[in-house]
């Protein structure tokens, strides 16, 4: 239902670590007091895997998401994305690597209100475009993939929650990234629409897309191939 292999990638037969965290820690400072959020986290995510990360409020999930998404750098340890240690590259190089290899889907959709659905989908391509991708053509393909052919010119306020999340997923896919990072992707949706979105993620994963999902919902985590648990800044399988 959700499209061809050309849109959804190709599953690696053997699997390899597409992102790896090694002895990762992250701290913030309040005056002279160090507040340690993540403590010696080790994690390998393999190509084509659907991984769910669960944890209670305050466990460090948002900070871990920022680390996996290369939105921040670790205080100690390593984040290795596609074989590249992010501590060894400049901020501009990191922004480009992140923009091409990671697609983000958020609980609050994070669409730009004044832009149409198509314009929102195209946003990541304004900074970086992968070789071989023609942005407007791909946006049109993704609009059809998401079943939004009659909504391409609508602004977010003219779309339902489920439709907005479909636009957000299309935006995450527009640069054909290696990883989809989803943070509580059904949190603002009714249960029926939430299940439809999860079915979409599962089908994308079945076609080879690597998905990392942050959630507190065991039902949603059951869609994943593997579940790991974060508590007090430490990760347990």
Steps between C-alpha positions, in 0.01 A plus 500: 500500500775744584711486188786342315847390604644812337326708765550271794857381469647150486550280803857392562532121490761482774425813701769734632507765772359811336533695823701412808529656845817412691528576873293810436423746774332838499504761774368850543618761748289700744750750634780288640284188529530231233172324418569170327213398270651202315750262656729271299242409236599234248271423207524365146216553254519283191407581144137405432415464870191634675614596850278634778650688795274507806530681830302696756483878511832643613699193395700694240308396187499848346873542561566155352291593198711811452815288517372237254374774271838677515324817618753532782847371577583272793681615812705181479497189286419470131208527259587326175262562208557311176854424615575865582584608856307826534763640739752506215303723260399865494154629583426567133614150400287354777195701390540370145549138611196524728288666233574230244497189720237560771134585455314628807135443595373678812199464727392859427553463122714822491354616169535865397147647521528741207633238256302249296535125547732481200712792619533338844614175339763687299651684799798264560603529135557874528819433698614165360396274215635152431647436158239367261201647682285754318318665792171598337461163331574316822259718701225415251582130530487521879170690498352205306678249726330658802157509336491881501457570128205732566679682786831603344416870512336501845661667799534307830190669650298350215618146573400246764757380754554180306547690176749735666701203626499349151642827369763484774591143400525606135726787606719251688527284186560771243881471504486119504676482840651185645317546834155616606507628859148525644433663837161392642359512144140418598486704822261763361282262299187303582551125541369403154714755318796409720476137392483607135822698546667203671393270216663747263825494699494120502451482126780749441721287723399183314630666185838563662472832678685519835265639764584611854195588707492666842185402691352436842225280353559122516234445235687714251831343598357161400531608135878507535749220437682588822422703812754658735422677827639823638484570873691763695717568198610139458399263222393141547396250233 
